């Protein structure tokens, strides 16, 4: 699995098995407000759709990983991996759209 990239359908099917829990709203992919969406160009829309797909896959991956481990018996590496995944997903909109630091 690591050496071969999943096909689009296989990724979608796999991600659909690991939807974020209802009590974890931070794992939901943010959407652009409808009035804004109607006023942005096609290039920006395409970029936003790609970002939303990436975020959805990240959220599904985090959910799958979290379900695969028992919170009581997580190794330090598993705890670190989950914390790093979560931190990047949670802060994605902030760091993605920040202007470059000088």
The first five atom37 places (N, CA, C, CB, O) and aatype in JSON, in Angstrom:
{
  "aatype": [20, 20, 20, 20, 20, 20, 20, 20, 20, 20, 20, 20, 20, 20, 20, 20, 20, 20, 20, 20, 20, 20, 20, 20, 20, 20, 20, 20, 20, 20, 20, 20, 20, 20, 20, 20, 20, 20, 20, 20, 20, 20, 20, 20, 20, 20, 20, 20, 20, 20, 20, 20, 20, 20, 20, 20, 20, 20, 20, 20, 20, 20, 20, 20, 20, 20, 20, 20, 20, 20, 20, 20, 20, 20, 20, 20, 20, 20, 20, 20, 20, 20, 20, 20, 20, 20, 20, 20, 20, 20, 20, 20, 20, 20, 20, 20, 20, 20, 20, 20, 20, 20],
  "atom_mask": [
    [1, 1, 1, 1, 1],
    [1, 1, 1, 1, 1],
    [1, 1, 1, 1, 1],
    [1, 1, 1, 1, 1],
    [1, 1, 1, 1, 1],
    [1, 1, 1, 1, 1],
    [1, 1, 1, 1, 1],
    [1, 1, 1, 1, 1],
    [1, 1, 1, 1, 1],
    [1, 1, 1, 1, 1],
    [1, 1, 1, 1, 1],
    [1, 1, 1, 1, 1],
    [1, 1, 1, 1, 1],
    [1, 1, 1, 1, 1],
    [1, 1, 1, 1, 1],
    [1, 1, 1, 1, 1],
    [1, 1, 1, 1, 1],
    [1, 1, 1, 1, 1],
    [1, 1, 1, 1, 1],
    [1, 1, 1, 1, 1],
    [1, 1, 1, 1, 1],
    [1, 1, 1, 1, 1],
    [1, 1, 1, 1, 1],
    [1, 1, 1, 1, 1],
    [1, 1, 1, 1, 1],
    [1, 1, 1, 1, 1],
    [1, 1, 1, 1, 1],
    [1, 1, 1, 1, 1],
    [1, 1, 1, 1, 1],
    [1, 1, 1, 1, 1],
    [1, 1, 1, 1, 1],
    [1, 1, 1, 1, 1],
    [1, 1, 1, 1, 1],
    [1, 1, 1, 1, 1],
    [1, 1, 1, 1, 1],
    [1, 1, 1, 1, 1],
    [1, 1, 1, 1, 1],
    [1, 1, 1, 1, 1],
    [1, 1, 1, 1, 1],
    [1, 1, 1, 1, 1],
    [1, 1, 1, 1, 1],
    [1, 1, 1, 1, 1],
    [1, 1, 1, 1, 1],
    [1, 1, 1, 1, 1],
    [1, 1, 1, 1, 1],
    [1, 1, 1, 1, 1],
    [1, 1, 1, 1, 1],
    [1, 1, 1, 1, 1],
    [1, 1, 1, 1, 1],
    [1, 1, 1, 1, 1],
    [1, 1, 1, 1, 1],
    [1, 1, 1, 1, 1],
    [1, 1, 1, 1, 1],
    [1, 1, 1, 1, 1],
    [1, 1, 1, 1, 1],
    [1, 1, 1, 1, 1],
    [1, 1, 1, 1, 1],
    [1, 1, 1, 1, 1],
    [1, 1, 1, 1, 1],
    [1, 1, 1, 1, 1],
    [1, 1, 1, 1, 1],
    [1, 1, 1, 1, 1],
    [1, 1, 1, 1, 1],
    [1, 1, 1, 1, 1],
    [1, 1, 1, 1, 1],
    [1, 1, 1, 1, 1],
    [1, 1, 1, 1, 1],
    [1, 1, 1, 1, 1],
    [1, 1, 1, 1, 1],
    [1, 1, 1, 1, 1],
    [1, 1, 1, 1, 1],
    [1, 1, 1, 1, 1],
    [1, 1, 1, 1, 1],
    [1, 1, 1, 1, 1],
    [1, 1, 1, 1, 1],
    [1, 1, 1, 1, 1],
    [1, 1, 1, 1, 1],
    [1, 1, 1, 1, 1],
    [1, 1, 1, 1, 1],
    [1, 1, 1, 1, 1],
    [1, 1, 1, 1, 1],
    [1, 1, 1, 1, 1],
    [1, 1, 1, 1, 1],
    [1, 1, 1, 1, 1],
    [1, 1, 1, 1, 1],
    [1, 1, 1, 1, 1],
    [1, 1, 1, 1, 1],
    [1, 1, 1, 1, 1],
    [1, 1, 1, 1, 1],
    [1, 1, 1, 1, 1],
    [1, 1, 1, 1, 1],
    [1, 1, 1, 1, 1],
    [1, 1, 1, 1, 1],
    [1, 1, 1, 1, 1],
    [1, 1, 1, 1, 1],
    [1, 1, 1, 1, 1],
    [1, 1, 1, 1, 1],
    [1, 1, 1, 1, 1],
    [1, 1, 1, 1, 1],
    [1, 1, 1, 1, 1],
    [1, 1, 1, 1, 1],
    [1, 1, 1, 1, 1]
  ],
  "atom_positions": [
    [[0.82, -1.2, 0.0], [0.0, 0.0, 0.0], [0.86, 1.25, 0.0], [-0.93, 0.0, 1.2], [0.54, 2.23, -0.68]],
    [[1.96, 1.24, 0.75], [2.82, 2.42, 0.83], [3.55, 2.65, -0.5], [3.84, 2.26, 1.97], [3.76, 3.8, -0.89]],
    [[3.93, 1.58, -1.19], [4.71, 1.74, -2.42], [3.86, 2.06, -3.64], [5.49, 0.49, -2.69], [4.38, 2.55, -4.64]],
    [[2.56, 1.79, -3.57], [1.66, 2.07, -4.69], [0.58, 3.04, -4.25], [1.03, 0.76, -5.23], [-0.06, 2.85, -3.22]],
    [[0.4, 4.08, -5.04], [-0.63, 5.07, -4.73], [-2.01, 4.49, -5.02], [-0.41, 6.37, -5.53], [-2.21, 3.82, -6.04]],
    [[-2.95, 4.74, -4.12], [-4.33, 4.28, -4.33], [-4.98, 5.04, -5.48], [-5.16, 4.44, -3.04], [-4.7, 6.22, -5.69]],
    [[-5.83, 4.35, -6.22], [-6.61, 5.0, -7.25], [-7.67, 5.87, -6.59], [-7.26, 3.95, -8.2], [-8.02, 5.66, -5.43]],
    [[-8.18, 6.85, -7.32], [-9.15, 7.82, -6.78], [-10.36, 7.12, -6.15], [-9.62, 8.76, -7.89], [-10.78, 7.49, -5.06]],
    [[-10.92, 6.14, -6.84], [-12.1, 5.44, -6.31], [-11.74, 4.67, -5.04], [-12.68, 4.48, -7.36], [-12.5, 4.68, -4.07]],
    [[-10.61, 4.0, -5.04], [-10.19, 3.24, -3.86], [-9.98, 4.19, -2.67], [-8.89, 2.44, -4.15], [-10.34, 3.87, -1.54]],
    [[-9.39, 5.37, -2.94], [-9.21, 6.36, -1.87], [-10.55, 6.82, -1.32], [-8.41, 7.56, -2.37], [-10.74, 6.88, -0.11]],
    [[-11.48, 7.13, -2.21], [-12.8, 7.59, -1.78], [-13.53, 6.52, -0.99], [-13.64, 8.0, -3.0], [-14.13, 6.8, 0.05]],
    [[-13.47, 5.28, -1.47], [-14.14, 4.17, -0.78], [-13.52, 3.94, 0.59], [-14.06, 2.89, -1.62], [-14.24, 3.72, 1.57]],
    [[-12.2, 3.98, 0.66], [-11.52, 3.77, 1.94], [-11.83, 4.91, 2.9], [-10.0, 3.64, 1.72], [-12.12, 4.67, 4.07]],
    [[-11.76, 6.14, 2.43], [-12.03, 7.3, 3.28], [-13.47, 7.28, 3.79], [-11.77, 8.61, 2.51], [-13.73, 7.69, 4.92]],
    [[-14.41, 6.79, 2.98], [-15.82, 6.75, 3.38], [-16.04, 5.82, 4.56], [-16.68, 6.32, 2.21], [-17.02, 5.97, 5.29]],
    [[-15.15, 4.86, 4.76], [-15.28, 3.94, 5.9], [-14.89, 4.6, 7.21], [-14.43, 2.7, 5.67], [-15.22, 4.1, 8.28]],
    [[-14.18, 5.73, 7.15], [-13.64, 6.35, 8.35], [-14.06, 7.81, 8.46], [-12.11, 6.24, 8.36], [-13.22, 8.71, 8.51]],
    [[-15.35, 8.04, 8.5], [-15.86, 9.4, 8.68], [-15.57, 9.86, 10.1], [-17.38, 9.48, 8.37], [-15.54, 9.05, 11.03]],
    [[-15.38, 11.14, 10.25], [-15.09, 11.7, 11.57], [-16.27, 11.46, 12.51], [-14.77, 13.21, 11.47], [-17.42, 11.55, 12.09]],
    [[-16.0, 11.16, 13.76], [-17.1, 11.0, 14.73], [-17.91, 12.29, 14.84], [-16.55, 10.6, 16.11], [-17.39, 13.38, 14.64]],
    [[-19.18, 12.15, 15.16], [-20.07, 13.31, 15.26], [-19.61, 14.31, 16.31], [-21.47, 12.86, 15.58], [-19.85, 15.51, 16.18]],
    [[-18.95, 13.83, 17.36], [-18.52, 14.72, 18.43], [-17.15, 15.35, 18.14], [-18.48, 13.97, 19.74], [-16.56, 15.97, 19.03]],
    [[-16.66, 15.19, 16.94], [-15.34, 15.72, 16.57], [-15.51, 16.7, 15.41], [-14.36, 14.57, 16.18], [-15.02, 16.45, 14.3]],
    [[-16.17, 17.81, 15.65], [-16.46, 18.76, 14.58], [-15.21, 19.38, 13.98], [-17.36, 19.86, 15.08], [-15.24, 19.85, 12.84]],
    [[-14.11, 19.38, 14.72], [-12.87, 19.94, 14.18], [-12.32, 19.11, 13.03], [-11.82, 20.05, 15.28], [-11.5, 19.6, 12.26]],
    [[-12.75, 17.86, 12.91], [-12.29, 17.02, 11.8], [-13.12, 17.19, 10.55], [-12.3, 15.58, 12.21], [-12.79, 16.62, 9.51]],
    [[-14.19, 17.96, 10.61], [-14.99, 18.22, 9.42], [-14.25, 19.21, 8.52], [-16.39, 18.78, 9.8], [-13.63, 20.17, 8.99]],
    [[-14.31, 18.96, 7.23], [-13.63, 19.83, 6.27], [-14.39, 21.15, 6.17], [-13.52, 19.15, 4.88], [-15.59, 21.15, 5.91]],
    [[-13.7, 22.27, 6.38], [-14.39, 23.56, 6.27], [-14.8, 23.85, 4.83], [-13.49, 24.69, 6.8], [-14.09, 23.51, 3.89]],
    [[-15.93, 24.48, 4.69], [-16.43, 24.84, 3.36], [-16.44, 26.36, 3.22], [-17.86, 24.26, 3.14], [-16.55, 27.09, 4.2]],
    [[-16.33, 26.8, 1.99], [-16.39, 28.23, 1.69], [-17.86, 28.66, 1.74], [-15.74, 28.57, 0.29], [-18.73, 27.94, 1.25]],
    [[-18.13, 29.81, 2.33], [-19.5, 30.33, 2.38], [-20.06, 30.48, 0.97], [-19.54, 31.7, 3.12], [-19.34, 30.86, 0.04]],
    [[-21.36, 30.16, 0.81], [-21.98, 30.22, -0.51], [-21.85, 31.57, -1.21], [-23.44, 29.88, -0.39], [-21.53, 31.6, -2.4]],
    [[-22.07, 32.71, -0.52], [-21.91, 34.0, -1.23], [-20.48, 34.21, -1.74], [-22.3, 35.15, -0.3], [-20.28, 34.79, -2.8]],
    [[-19.51, 33.75, -0.99], [-18.11, 33.89, -1.42], [-17.85, 32.94, -2.58], [-17.12, 33.61, -0.25], [-17.23, 33.33, -3.57]],
    [[-18.32, 31.68, -2.46], [-18.1, 30.68, -3.49], [-18.64, 31.16, -4.84], [-18.76, 29.36, -3.1], [-18.03, 30.9, -5.88]],
    [[-19.76, 31.85, -4.82], [-20.34, 32.35, -6.06], [-19.56, 33.48, -6.7], [-21.73, 32.8, -5.8], [-19.79, 33.79, -7.87]],
    [[-18.65, 34.09, -5.97], [-17.92, 35.24, -6.49], [-16.44, 34.98, -6.74], [-18.05, 36.38, -5.55], [-15.7, 35.91, -7.09]],
    [[-15.99, 33.75, -6.57], [-14.56, 33.49, -6.83], [-14.4, 32.82, -8.19], [-13.96, 32.59, -5.72], [-15.31, 32.18, -8.7]],
    [[-13.24, 32.99, -8.75], [-12.96, 32.47, -10.08], [-12.77, 30.96, -10.09], [-11.74, 33.12, -10.65], [-12.6, 30.32, -9.05]],
    [[-12.81, 30.42, -11.29], [-12.68, 28.97, -11.47], [-11.37, 28.4, -10.97], [-12.85, 28.63, -12.9], [-11.35, 27.3, -10.43]],
    [[-10.28, 29.13, -11.15], [-8.98, 28.65, -10.69], [-8.92, 28.51, -9.18], [-7.88, 29.58, -11.16], [-8.37, 27.54, -8.66]],
    [[-9.47, 29.49, -8.5], [-9.48, 29.44, -7.04], [-10.42, 28.34, -6.56], [-9.91, 30.81, -6.45], [-10.13, 27.66, -5.58]],
    [[-11.54, 28.17, -7.24], [-12.47, 27.09, -6.89], [-11.78, 25.73, -7.01], [-13.73, 27.13, -7.79], [-11.9, 24.88, -6.13]],
    [[-11.07, 25.55, -8.12], [-10.38, 24.28, -8.35], [-9.35, 24.03, -7.24], [-9.68, 24.27, -9.73], [-9.23, 22.91, -6.74]],
    [[-8.63, 25.07, -6.86], [-7.63, 24.94, -5.79], [-8.32, 24.6, -4.47], [-6.82, 26.25, -5.65], [-7.84, 23.75, -3.72]],
    [[-9.43, 25.25, -4.18], [-10.17, 25.0, -2.94], [-10.7, 23.57, -2.91], [-11.34, 26.0, -2.8], [-10.67, 22.92, -1.86]],
    [[-11.19, 23.07, -4.03], [-11.69, 21.69, -4.1], [-10.55, 20.71, -3.82], [-12.33, 21.4, -5.48], [-10.75, 19.72, -3.1]],
    [[-9.38, 20.97, -4.38], [-8.22, 20.1, -4.11], [-7.86, 20.11, -2.63], [-7.01, 20.53, -4.96], [-7.59, 19.07, -2.05]],
    [[-7.86, 21.28, -2.03], [-7.54, 21.4, -0.6], [-8.57, 20.66, 0.23], [-7.48, 22.88, -0.18], [-8.22, 19.97, 1.19]],
    [[-9.85, 20.78, -0.13], [-10.89, 20.07, 0.61], [-10.72, 18.56, 0.51], [-12.28, 20.48, 0.1], [-10.94, 17.85, 1.48]],
    [[-10.33, 18.06, -0.67], [-10.09, 16.63, -0.84], [-8.92, 16.17, 0.05], [-9.79, 16.3, -2.32], [-9.0, 15.12, 0.69]],
    [[-7.86, 16.96, 0.08], [-6.71, 16.61, 0.91], [-7.11, 16.58, 2.38], [-5.56, 17.62, 0.7], [-6.75, 15.65, 3.11]],
    [[-7.85, 17.59, 2.81], [-8.28, 17.64, 4.21], [-9.19, 16.47, 4.56], [-9.0, 18.96, 4.49], [-9.1, 15.91, 5.65]],
    [[-10.07, 16.11, 3.64], [-10.97, 14.98, 3.89], [-10.17, 13.69, 4.05], [-11.99, 14.84, 2.74], [-10.45, 12.89, 4.94]],
    [[-9.18, 13.49, 3.19], [-8.34, 12.29, 3.29], [-7.52, 12.3, 4.59], [-7.4, 12.18, 2.08], [-7.37, 11.26, 5.24]],
    [[-7.0, 13.46, 4.96], [-6.27, 13.55, 6.22], [-7.17, 13.23, 7.41], [-5.68, 14.95, 6.39], [-6.78, 12.49, 8.31]],
    [[-8.37, 13.77, 7.4], [-9.31, 13.51, 8.49], [-9.67, 12.04, 8.55], [-10.58, 14.36, 8.32], [-9.75, 11.47, 9.64]],
    [[-9.89, 11.41, 7.4], [-10.2, 9.98, 7.37], [-9.01, 9.16, 7.86], [-10.59, 9.54, 5.94], [-9.19, 8.19, 8.6]],
    [[-7.81, 9.55, 7.47], [-6.62, 8.85, 7.93], [-6.43, 8.96, 9.42], [-5.39, 9.38, 7.22], [-6.09, 7.98, 10.09]],
    [[-6.65, 10.14, 9.96], [-6.54, 10.34, 11.41], [-7.59, 9.51, 12.13], [-6.69, 11.83, 11.78], [-7.3, 8.88, 13.15]],
    [[-8.82, 9.5, 11.61], [-9.9, 8.73, 12.22], [-9.58, 7.24, 12.19], [-11.23, 9.0, 11.51], [-9.76, 6.55, 13.19]],
    [[-9.1, 6.74, 11.04], [-8.74, 5.32, 10.93], [-7.63, 4.97, 11.91], [-8.31, 4.99, 9.49], [-7.7, 3.95, 12.59]],
    [[-6.61, 5.81, 11.98], [-5.5, 5.56, 12.9], [-5.98, 5.56, 14.34], [-4.39, 6.6, 12.7], [-5.62, 4.68, 15.12]],
    [[-6.79, 6.55, 14.69], [-7.28, 6.65, 16.07], [-8.12, 5.43, 16.44], [-8.11, 7.94, 16.24], [-8.06, 4.95, 17.57]],
    [[-8.91, 4.93, 15.49], [-9.72, 3.74, 15.77], [-8.87, 2.48, 15.89], [-10.76, 3.55, 14.68], [-9.27, 1.51, 16.55]],
    [[-7.7, 2.48, 15.26], [-6.87, 1.28, 15.23], [-6.07, 1.07, 16.51], [-5.94, 1.34, 14.06], [-5.49, 0.01, 16.7]],
    [[-6.02, 2.06, 17.36], [-5.24, 1.94, 18.59], [-6.15, 2.1, 19.81], [-4.11, 2.99, 18.62], [-7.16, 2.8, 19.77]],
    [[-5.76, 1.45, 20.86], [-6.48, 1.58, 22.12], [-5.82, 2.71, 22.89], [-6.48, 0.23, 22.95], [-4.61, 2.68, 23.1]],
    [[-6.57, 3.67, 23.31], [-6.01, 4.84, 24.0], [-5.17, 4.49, 25.21], [-7.1, 5.74, 24.42], [-4.26, 5.24, 25.56]],
    [[-5.46, 3.37, 25.85], [-4.71, 2.98, 27.05], [-3.35, 2.4, 26.7], [-5.5, 1.98, 27.87], [-2.4, 2.54, 27.48]],
    [[-3.25, 1.75, 25.55], [-2.03, 1.03, 25.21], [-1.29, 1.62, 24.02], [-2.34, -0.4, 24.94], [-0.58, 0.91, 23.31]],
    [[-1.45, 2.92, 23.79], [-0.76, 3.56, 22.67], [0.71, 3.73, 23.02], [-1.41, 4.93, 22.33], [1.07, 4.15, 24.12]],
    [[1.56, 3.4, 22.04], [2.99, 3.63, 22.25], [3.26, 5.13, 22.16], [3.84, 2.84, 21.19], [2.41, 5.9, 21.71]],
    [[4.41, 5.52, 22.58], [4.77, 6.95, 22.5], [4.77, 7.42, 21.05], [6.16, 7.2, 23.15], [4.35, 8.53, 20.75]],
    [[5.25, 6.55, 20.14], [5.28, 6.91, 18.72], [3.86, 7.09, 18.17], [6.02, 5.83, 17.92], [3.61, 8.01, 17.39]],
    [[2.95, 6.23, 18.58], [1.56, 6.36, 18.13], [0.94, 7.65, 18.65], [0.73, 5.16, 18.58], [0.23, 8.34, 17.92]],
    [[1.21, 7.97, 19.9], [0.7, 9.22, 20.48], [1.28, 10.42, 19.73], [1.04, 9.31, 21.98], [0.56, 11.37, 19.41]],
    [[2.57, 10.37, 19.44], [3.21, 11.47, 18.71], [2.63, 11.6, 17.31], [4.73, 11.24, 18.62], [2.35, 12.71, 16.86]],
    [[2.43, 10.48, 16.61], [1.89, 10.52, 15.25], [0.49, 11.12, 15.25], [1.85, 9.11, 14.63], [0.18, 11.98, 14.42]],
    [[-0.34, 10.68, 16.17], [-1.7, 11.21, 16.23], [-1.69, 12.7, 16.56], [-2.52, 10.43, 17.28], [-2.45, 13.47, 15.97]],
    [[-0.84, 13.11, 17.5], [-0.75, 14.53, 17.86], [-0.27, 15.37, 16.67], [0.2, 14.72, 19.05], [-0.8, 16.46, 16.45]],
    [[0.7, 14.88, 15.91], [1.22, 15.64, 14.77], [0.18, 15.73, 13.65], [2.51, 15.0, 14.24], [-0.01, 16.79, 13.06]],
    [[-0.49, 14.6, 13.34], [-1.56, 14.64, 12.34], [-2.63, 15.64, 12.74], [-2.17, 13.25, 12.15], [-3.04, 16.49, 11.95]],
    [[-3.08, 15.53, 13.97], [-4.17, 16.37, 14.46], [-3.78, 17.84, 14.42], [-4.56, 15.96, 15.9], [-4.56, 18.68, 13.97]],
    [[-2.58, 18.16, 14.88], [-2.13, 19.57, 14.92], [-2.12, 20.16, 13.52], [-0.74, 19.68, 15.55], [-2.57, 21.29, 13.34]],
    [[-1.61, 19.44, 12.54], [-1.52, 19.99, 11.19], [-2.9, 20.13, 10.57], [-0.64, 19.11, 10.31], [-3.19, 21.13, 9.92]],
    [[-3.76, 19.15, 10.78], [-5.11, 19.26, 10.23], [-5.87, 20.4, 10.88], [-5.88, 17.95, 10.41], [-6.53, 21.18, 10.19]],
    [[-5.78, 20.5, 12.18], [-6.52, 21.52, 12.91], [-6.06, 22.92, 12.52], [-6.36, 21.32, 14.42], [-6.88, 23.84, 12.44]],
    [[-4.77, 23.09, 12.28], [-4.25, 24.43, 11.97], [-4.16, 24.7, 10.47], [-2.88, 24.6, 12.6], [-3.7, 25.77, 10.07]],
    [[-4.58, 23.75, 9.63], [-4.42, 23.88, 8.18], [-4.9, 25.22, 7.64], [-5.17, 22.79, 7.49], [-4.12, 25.89, 6.96]],
    [[-6.12, 25.65, 7.89], [-6.55, 26.92, 7.29], [-5.68, 28.1, 7.72], [-8.01, 27.21, 7.65], [-5.47, 29.03, 6.94]],
    [[-5.16, 28.05, 8.93], [-4.34, 29.16, 9.41], [-2.99, 29.22, 8.7], [-4.13, 29.04, 10.9], [-2.6, 30.29, 8.23]],
    [[-2.28, 28.1, 8.62], [-0.95, 28.17, 8.03], [-1.0, 28.18, 6.52], [-0.11, 27.01, 8.49], [-0.07, 28.68, 5.88]],
    [[-2.05, 27.66, 5.92], [-2.13, 27.63, 4.47], [-2.26, 29.02, 3.87], [-3.31, 26.77, 4.04], [-1.67, 29.32, 2.84]],
    [[-3.05, 29.87, 4.52], [-3.35, 31.16, 3.93], [-2.59, 32.32, 4.57], [-4.81, 31.41, 4.02], [-2.9, 33.48, 4.31]],
    [[-1.6, 32.01, 5.4], [-0.78, 33.06, 5.99], [0.18, 33.6, 4.93], [0.0, 32.53, 7.24], [0.71, 32.83, 4.13]],
    [[0.4, 34.9, 4.91], [1.41, 35.41, 3.99], [2.8, 34.93, 4.43], [1.37, 36.97, 3.92], [3.03, 34.72, 5.62]],
    [[3.71, 34.74, 3.49], [5.04, 34.27, 3.87], [5.72, 35.24, 4.84], [5.92, 34.09, 2.62], [5.59, 36.46, 4.71]],
    [[6.42, 34.68, 5.81], [7.13, 35.55, 6.76], [8.39, 36.09, 6.09], [7.5, 34.77, 8.08], [8.99, 35.45, 5.23]],
    [[8.75, 37.27, 6.5], [9.91, 37.92, 5.87], [11.12, 37.84, 6.77], [9.62, 39.37, 5.54], [12.19, 38.33, 6.4]]
  ]
}
